[in-house]
Amino acid sequence: MKIINIILLSLFLNTFYTQGQPVKEHGQLSVKGRFLTDQNGEPLMLSGVSYGWHNWWPRFYNGQSVKWLAEDWGCNVVRAAMGVGPKGSYLDRREWSVEKIEAVINGAIKNDIYVIIDWHSHDIHENEAKEFFAEMAKKYGKHPNVIYEIFNEPVKDSWNDIKKYSIEVIKAIREFDPDNVILVGCPHWDQDIHIVADSPIEGFNNLMYTVHFYAATHKQSLRERGDYAISKGIPIFVSESAGMEASGNGAINYEEWQNWIEWMKINKISWVSWSVADKNETCSMLKPSASDFGNWEKEDLKESGIKTRELMRKMAGLD
């Protein structure tokens, strides 16, 4: 009887200590068919939030805020959105930019959650991207926490051009990191997944393709494009999403947002919500009163932040 009790206690403690430790529980991620899978080959649905552009909201880029998002919000993934293009971004403040991104990466590793290293650009900067991702892969490729997003939202570039760019950046990553998952952007703000589905990248493992939605703008027609891609076996990762209009403003469409969440659940598609920022817009989750370092009270959260936290905690089984 004592032996049985010891075994049961051991199982309980193992479950207790691995809850809230997603990487310890799920380990090295990979792509099997159209699914993101864990170390046991089981389909896995990550859910988390994206930081806003690092060059505009650097104050939130620290390990303490990552800890808060992991523990209080229940996020098992965060996205470090390194701005590329605007003044003060990676192209003219490289060392400082890397420092900010690494604060989030290191915070995610310390708190045992996954982290997306996001090249947050709307245009192709191939040489700079290759240099950056080679640096990241060399430094962090040994960590199963890391996911690379190599092109946030292509705007004007064709799939052929995006595909050529992506192959070169993938090669730069794979020189140092043979297995961590890579997210590839789609044309037209990550809307044209149906075009990608007809001509995916070949010759590499552990690739997924991104779809972005803002529920008040993007509705059933975009989900139907996703359904088409799924029917072709294309692995999808929703690396940016929210409930309002694509402009980042306007009222939150709760019904359509829930439709998207149900669609992602049915298809076991991982998703990230935008964004940890305090800009005067609907999609920024925080008010200016919010601390740099987490410990946010309800009065520090805007409508989108309150709802996103609620969704994340529910997904994590905390509520």
N, C-alpha and C positions, 0 to 999 in steps of 0.2 A: 504493500500500500504506500509506504514511504517512497519507494522508487517511482511509482506512478505519479505521486504528487510532485516529486522533483522534476520529472519529465514535463508534466503539465506547466509547472512554474517556469521552466526553461523556455518552453514554446511561447508562453505568454510574454515573458521578458523580451524574447527575440522579436516578437511582433511589436511590442511596445517601443522598443528602441529603434526599429527600422521605420516606424511611422514618422513622417516628417523628415525622412532621409531618402529622398527619391533616388539619388544616384546609387546609394548603398543597396537599395531594394531592386532597382531595375538595371543598373550597371551600364555596360557598353551598348549603345543603340546601333541599330542597323536597319536597312530597308529590305523587306521581303515582299516581293510583288508590289502591291500598292500601299502596303502598311509600314508605318514606323513600328519597329519591334524592339523589345528589351533583350537582355542577355540570354533569356530563355526562349527567344523566338516568339514571344507572345505579343500581339498588337498592343500598343501603348498610345494613350491620348494625353499629351501634355497640355497644360493650361497655365497661362501666366500673363504678364504685362510687359509692355515695352516702355523703356525710358524715352523721353522726348529727345530731339536733336541735342547732342552733347554740347555743341557750341553755343546753344541758347539757354539750356538748363543744366549747366555743369554742376550746380550746387547739389543735385540729387545723386550724382555719380560717386557713390561711396559704399563701403561695405556694410555700414549700419543700416542704410535704407534697403539693401538687399536682404539683410537679416529680417527686417520688419516685414517685407513682402513675403518672405518664405514662411515666417512663423505666424504672423497675424492674418495675412491675406490668404495663406495656403497655396501660394504659387509654387509650382515645381519647375518653372522655367522663367527666366527674365531675358529681355532683349536689350542689348547695349547698342543704341542707335548712333553710330559714329557719323556725324554729318560730313558730307563730302561735296564741296562746291561753293556754298555761301561763304562770305567773308568770316574769317575766324575759325574755319573748319579745318579738316585734316590737310587740305592742299596747301595751306599757308601757316598752320600751327601743328606740325606733325608730332613733335615730342610731347607737347602738352595734351594733344588729342589722344595719343596712345596711353598716356598716364591716366586719363579719365576712363577710357574703355577698360583698361586693366584693373582699375579699382572695382568695377562691377564684375569682371571675370573672376578676380581673386575672391571677391565676396561670395560669388556663387559657389566656387569650389569649396570655400571654407564652410558654407552653410549647406553643402551637399545637394544643390539643385543644379539643373541644367542651365546653360547660358548660350544665347545666340549672339555671335559676333556679327553685327549687321553693318555692311557697307552702305550707309544711308545716302544714296545718290540717285539722281534722276537722269544722269548722263553717263556715258562710258568714259572711264579713265583707266585704261587697261594696265599700263605700266605701273601706275601708282597702286592699283589694286593687287597686282601680282606681288609687288614688293611688300605691301602691308600683310597680305594673307600668308605669304611665305614666313614672315616674321612671327605671326600669330601661331602658325602651324608648328614652327620649330620650337616655340616656347611652350605652347599649351597642347600640342597634339597628343601627348601622352595621357591627358586627362579625359575620361569618358564624359565629362560634363559638357564638353564643347560642341557646338553646332555652328557652322559657318553659313552666313547669308551673304552671297557675293554680289548682289545687285538688288537694292531695295525696291525701287519702282521705275523700271524703264518707261519713258514717256513717248519719245518719238522714234526710237530705234526699232527696226524690224526684227523678227525672230531670227532671221539668218545672221544678222549682226550680233544680236544678243548671244546667240548660240556659239559663234566664233569666239567672242569675248569670254564666255563662260568656260569653254574648253581650255583656254589658255590659263585662266585663273585656277581652275580645277587641277590642272597639271602642276601649278606652282604649290598648291596645298598638298597634293599627293606626294610630292617629293619628300615631304617631312612627316606627313600624317596620312597613313594608308587607309584609315577606316572611319574616322568620325564623319557624321552626316553633313552633307552640303546642300543648301537651299539655293535653287536657281530661280531668278526672276522671270516674269512673263511680260510680253508687250502690253502697252497701254495701261499703266498703273496696276499691273498684275491682274488684268481682267481677261486677257486672251488665252486662257488655259486651253481652249479648244484648238487653237492653232498649234500650240506646243504639243498637244496630244497626238497630232498627226505626224510630228517629226521630232521626237524626243532625242536627247543626247545619248549616244551609244558609246560603249567601251569603258564605262566607269561604274563602280558600285556605289551604293549608299547616296544616291541623289534623290532629291525631292523637288517639287515645283511649287512656287508660292502663288496663292490667291489672296487678295486683299478685298475686304468688303466694309462698307459703311451702310448700315441696314436701312436708313431712311432713303438712300439713293439706290443701292444695289439689292435687288430682290430676286424673284424666282428665275428670271432669265439668266442671271449669273450662276445660280445654283444648277440650272440646266446645263450650262457649259461645264460646270464641275462634274455633273452626272455623266456627261459625254466622256470627259477625261477618265473618270473612274471606270467606265465601261471599256476603255482602252488599256486599263491597267496602270494608269499614271498615278504615282504617289503624290498627294497634295498635302501641303502644310500651310495653314492660314497664319502667316507671320505678322499680320496687322489687321485689326478690325475694331469696330465700335458700333454704337447704336444710332448715331446721328447721320447728318448728310456728309457726303464725301469732302465737302469744304472744311469739315471739322466743326461746323456750327449748325444751328437749327435745332429743332426739338428732337428728342430721342424717340425713335419708333420702337417701342417695347415689343410689339407683336412681331415685327419683322426680325428684330434681334433674336427673339426666342425661336423663330422659325429657323434662323441660321444655326443656333445652338443645337437644336434638335437634329438638323441635317448633319452637323459635324459629329454629334454623338452616334447617330445611326451608322455613319461611315468611318467612325474612329479616326477623325481628323483632328490633329493637334491645332491649338489656336492661341493667339496672343492678342491682347487688347491694348489699344493706344489711348493715352500715354501718361507717363509720370512727368507732369509738367504743371506749371501754374499760370499759363497764358490765359488771357481773357477770351476763352472760346469753350464751346461745349465739350470737346473731346479731351481737353486737359482735365485730369482727374483731381487736381489739388488747387486749393486756394493759396494766395500769397502768404497766409498765416502758417502754412504747413512748414514744419521743421525740415532742414536739409537731411536729417538723419532718421526719418521714420518716426515712430511713436505718435502717429497722427490720430487725433480725435475725430469724431464724426463731423464736428463743426469745421474741421480743416479740409473736408472732402466736398467736392462738387457733386452734382447729381450723377454724373458718369462714374465718378470714383466710388460713390456709395453702392451703386448697382454692380460695378465690376467686382468690388470686394465681396459683395454678397454672392455673386456667381462663383468666384474663385473658392471661397470657403465651402460652398456647397459641393463643388467638384472635388475638393480635398476631403470631404466628409467631416468638416469641422462644425457645420451647422446642421 
